[in-house]
């Protein structure tokens, strides 16, 4: 699924698809929260949400692969174990991210997920042996300062003593774990791109996470607290929309990187924070803490600095970025 060279001359189209991707993933997060809120205090187990996100995403993904003539090649793989590893860590990232949404406002959960690219830079050096020089290490360290700033309203001693402080701290921990797992997943994606097409990576991930979601039914049989919940009509609709919006987000993401250089479109990933703030305020009356906004701004600035530095060093992130978003939400 390599992109024709002419696609790289359409930067505005690539940016538009990247904005569409950020919007779609923010819709996915909003749908997850709506599914649990439309009929009272029902909270779906993470495995059930992972299943809905993955299974219903197959609908737009199959249509897109067929339309681009990549459906048959998407089933071909030379690295089955790599797909399995990516599926496991990606499912963990997705699950932790969705668990964080149960305890945090949507903007806060989205902001914390921005830590994933910082973790992936560190892991690229440790796991892939990628050379990370002083400038990028400095930007990553600044980014982690931003992460601490974002987490402070949820993990400080004062925050823990407030009403609901323990729940928010749990959500922040889940969100951070999701970002770390998403970073491990991106490292697996980078290794997969050495031999696999983008279509194969996207399809195998959705199929594997669907299977892993189904397997979570066994956990419910052992621990009733994790048993799947039968959704009512409105909840079922939002679970369906969770998967479809996630599928469209993946499609738009891939199309963005086919039509413009990664260094140009990647910074627009941070517009997800704007969409999350809008959804959070309009649907749930949530507004992020000032420190969360400040920390998100620091992380975004450091991430953009890393992207521009990678552009200067001609480090190509286009294919692995299009095959899998670096954030868990």
C-alpha positions in Angstrom: 0.0 0.0 0.0 2.8 2.4 -0.9 1.6 5.9 -1.8 2.1 7.3 -5.3 4.5 10.1 -5.4 1.8 12.5 -6.6 0.0 12.2 -3.2 2.9 13.9 -1.5 2.1 17.1 -3.5 -1.3 17.4 -1.8 -0.5 18.7 1.7 -3.8 20.4 2.3 -5.7 17.1 1.6 -3.3 15.3 4.0 -3.9 17.9 6.7 -7.7 17.6 6.2 -7.5 13.8 6.6 -5.4 14.2 9.7 -7.9 16.6 11.2 -10.7 14.1 10.3 -8.7 11.4 12.1 -8.3 13.4 15.3 -12.0 14.3 15.2 -13.0 10.7 14.7 -10.9 9.4 17.5 -12.3 12.1 19.8 -15.8 10.9 18.8 -14.8 7.4 19.7 -13.8 8.5 23.2 -17.0 10.5 23.6 -19.1 7.5 22.5 -17.3 5.3 25.1 -18.3 7.7 27.9 -21.8 8.1 26.4 -22.4 4.4 26.4 -22.0 4.3 30.1 -23.9 7.4 30.9 -27.1 7.3 28.7 -28.9 4.8 31.0 -27.6 5.6 34.4 -24.4 4.5 36.2 -23.8 1.4 34.1 -20.1 0.8 33.3 -19.2 -1.7 30.7 -16.2 -3.9 31.3 -13.1 -2.9 29.4 -13.1 -6.2 27.4 -16.6 -5.5 26.1 -15.6 -2.0 24.9 -12.4 -3.3 23.3 -14.5 -5.9 21.4 -17.0 -3.2 20.3 -14.2 -0.8 19.2 -12.5 -3.6 17.2 -15.4 -5.6 15.8 -17.5 -2.6 14.5 -14.3 -0.9 13.1 -14.1 -3.8 10.7 -17.1 -2.5 8.8 -15.5 0.7 7.4 -12.1 -1.0 7.3 -13.3 -3.8 5.0 -15.1 -1.3 2.7 -11.9 0.9 2.6 -9.6 -2.0 1.8 -11.9 -3.3 -0.9 -12.2 0.2 -2.4 -8.4 0.6 -2.5 -7.8 -2.8 -3.9 -5.9 -3.9 -0.9 -8.3 -6.4 0.7 -6.7 -9.6 -0.6 -3.1 -8.5 0.2 -4.2 -7.4 3.7 -4.6 -11.1 4.7 -1.0 -11.9 3.6 1.7 -11.7 6.3 5.3 -12.7 6.8 5.4 -11.9 10.5 2.4 -13.5 12.2 4.1 -13.4 15.7 4.7 -9.7 15.2 1.0 -9.1 14.6 0.2 -11.1 17.7 2.6 -9.1 19.9 1.3 -5.9 18.5 -2.3 -7.1 19.0 -1.6 -7.9 22.7 0.1 -4.7 23.7 -2.3 -2.7 21.5 -5.2 -4.2 23.3 -3.7 -3.4 26.6 -3.2 0.2 25.5 -6.8 0.4 24.3 -8.1 -1.3 27.5 -6.1 1.0 29.9 -7.2 4.0 27.9 -10.9 3.1 28.0 -10.5 2.3 31.8 -9.1 5.8 32.3 -12.1 7.3 30.6 -14.4 5.7 33.3 -12.7 7.9 35.9 -11.5 11.0 34.1 -13.1 13.7 32.0 -12.5 13.2 28.3 -10.1 16.1 27.8 -7.9 14.9 30.7 -7.8 11.4 29.4 -6.9 12.7 25.9 -4.2 14.9 27.3 -2.5 12.1 29.2 -2.6 9.9 26.1 -0.2 12.4 24.5 2.6 10.9 26.5 2.7 7.9 24.2 5.0 9.6 21.5 7.4 10.5 24.3 7.6 6.9 25.6 8.0 5.7 22.0 11.0 7.9 21.4 12.7 6.3 24.5 11.7 2.8 23.5 13.0 3.4 19.9 16.4 4.0 21.4 16.3 1.1 23.9 14.5 -1.5 21.7 15.3 -0.6 18.1 18.8 0.9 18.7 17.7 4.2 17.1 20.1 7.0 17.6 18.5 9.7 19.7 20.7 12.8 20.0 20.7 15.6 22.6 18.0 17.8 21.0 15.4 15.0 21.0 16.4 13.8 24.5 16.0 17.4 25.7 12.6 17.7 24.0 11.4 14.4 25.5 12.5 15.4 29.0 10.6 18.7 28.6 7.6 16.6 27.5 7.8 14.5 30.6 7.7 17.6 32.7 4.5 18.4 30.9 3.2 14.9 31.8 3.9 15.6 35.5 2.1 18.9 35.2 -0.9 17.2 33.7 -1.0 14.5 36.3 -0.5 16.8 39.3 -4.2 17.7 39.6 -5.0 14.0 39.9 -2.1 12.5 41.8 -1.0 15.2 44.3 -1.6 14.5 48.0 -4.1 17.4 48.0 -6.0 16.0 45.0 -6.2 12.5 46.6 -7.9 14.0 49.7 -10.7 15.6 47.8 -14.0 14.0 46.9 -13.5 11.5 44.1 -9.7 12.0 44.3 -9.0 8.3 44.5 -11.0 7.6 41.4 -9.3 10.4 39.4 -5.9 9.1 40.5 -6.9 5.6 39.3 -8.0 7.1 36.0 -4.7 9.0 35.6 -2.7 5.8 36.3 -4.8 3.9 33.8 -4.3 6.6 31.2 -0.5 6.7 31.7 -0.4 2.9 31.5 -2.4 3.1 28.3 0.1 5.6 26.8 3.0 3.4 27.7 1.3 0.3 26.2 0.5 2.3 23.1 4.2 3.3 22.8 5.2 -0.4 22.9 2.6 -1.1 20.3 4.1 1.6 18.0 7.5 0.0 18.4 6.0 -3.3 17.2 4.3 -1.5 14.3 7.7 -0.1 13.3 9.1 -3.6 13.2 6.1 -4.8 11.2 6.6 -2.2 8.5 9.8 -3.8 7.6 7.9 -6.6 5.9 4.1 -5.9 6.1 1.8 -3.7 4.2 -0.2 -1.0 6.0 -3.4 -2.8 5.1 -2.2 -6.0 6.7 -1.1 -4.2 9.9 -4.4 -2.4 10.3 -6.6 -5.5 9.5 -4.7 -8.0 11.6 -4.8 -5.6 14.5 -8.5 -5.2 14.3 -9.1 -8.9 13.9 -6.8 -9.8 16.8 -8.2 -7.2 19.2 -11.7 -8.5 18.3 -10.7 -12.0 19.3 -9.0 -10.8 22.5 -12.1 -8.8 23.4 -14.2 -12.0 23.0 -11.8 -13.9 25.2 -12.5 -11.4 28.0 -15.8 -13.2 28.3 -13.8 -15.9 30.2 -12.7 -13.3 32.7 -16.3 -12.5 33.4 -17.1 -16.1 34.0 -14.3 -16.2 36.6 -14.8 -12.8 38.1 -18.5 -11.6 37.9 -17.5 -8.0 38.3 -15.9 -8.2 34.8 -18.9 -10.0 33.2 -20.2 -8.4 30.1 -23.3 -6.1 30.4 -26.2 -6.4 28.1 -26.6 -2.9 26.6 -30.0 -1.3 26.0 -30.8 0.3 22.7 -29.0 3.6 23.2 -26.0 2.0 24.7 -25.8 -0.5 21.8 -25.9 2.5 19.4 -23.0 4.2 21.2 -21.0 1.0 21.3 -21.6 0.6 17.5 -20.5 4.2 16.9 -17.4 3.6 19.1 -16.2 1.0 16.6 -17.2 2.9 13.4 -15.7 6.2 14.5 -12.5 4.3 15.5 -12.4 2.6 12.1 -12.9 5.9 10.2 -10.2 7.4 12.4 -7.8 4.7 11.3 -8.8 5.2 7.6 -8.4 9.0 7.7 -5.0 8.6 9.5 -3.7 6.3 6.8 -5.0 8.5 4.0 -3.3 11.5 5.7 0.1 9.9 5.6 -0.5 8.8 2.0 -1.0 12.3 0.8 1.5 14.4 2.8 4.8 14.0 4.6 4.6 12.7 8.2 6.4 15.8 9.5 3.7 18.0 8.1 0.6 16.2 9.2 1.7 14.7 12.5 1.5 17.9 14.6 -2.2 18.1 13.8 -2.7 15.1 16.0 -2.8 17.5 18.9 -6.0 19.0 17.7 -7.6 16.0 19.3 -7.4 18.0 22.6 -9.5 20.8 21.1 -12.2 18.3 20.0 -12.0 16.5 23.4 -12.6 19.8 25.2 -15.6 20.6 23.0 -17.1 17.1 23.5 -16.4 17.1 27.2 -18.1 20.5 27.7 -21.1 19.9 25.4 -21.9 16.4 26.5 -20.7 16.1 30.1 -20.2 19.6 31.3 -16.5 18.9 31.9 -13.8 21.5 31.7 -10.1 20.5 32.1 -8.0 21.8 35.0 -5.7 24.7 34.0 -2.7 22.6 34.9 -3.9 19.8 32.5 -4.2 22.4 29.7 -0.7 23.7 30.6 0.8 20.3 30.7 -0.9 19.3 27.4 0.6 22.4 25.8 4.1 21.5 27.0 3.8 17.9 25.8 2.4 19.1 22.4 5.3 21.6 22.0 7.9 19.0 22.8 6.2 16.5 20.5 6.2 19.0 17.6 9.9 19.8 18.3 10.7 16.1 18.0 8.8 15.8 14.8 10.6 18.7 13.2 13.9 17.4 14.4 13.1 14.0 12.8 12.3 15.8 9.6 15.6 17.5 9.6 17.3 14.2 10.2 15.2 12.5 7.4 13.7 10.0 9.8 10.6 8.6 8.0 7.6 8.0 10.3 5.0 7.9 7.6 4.3 4.2 7.2 4.4 3.2 10.8 2.3 6.2 11.9 -0.4 5.4 9.3 -0.5 1.8 10.4 -1.2 2.6 14.0 -1.9 5.7 16.0 0.6 6.3 18.8 -2.0 7.2 21.3 -4.4 4.9 23.1 -7.3 7.2 22.5 
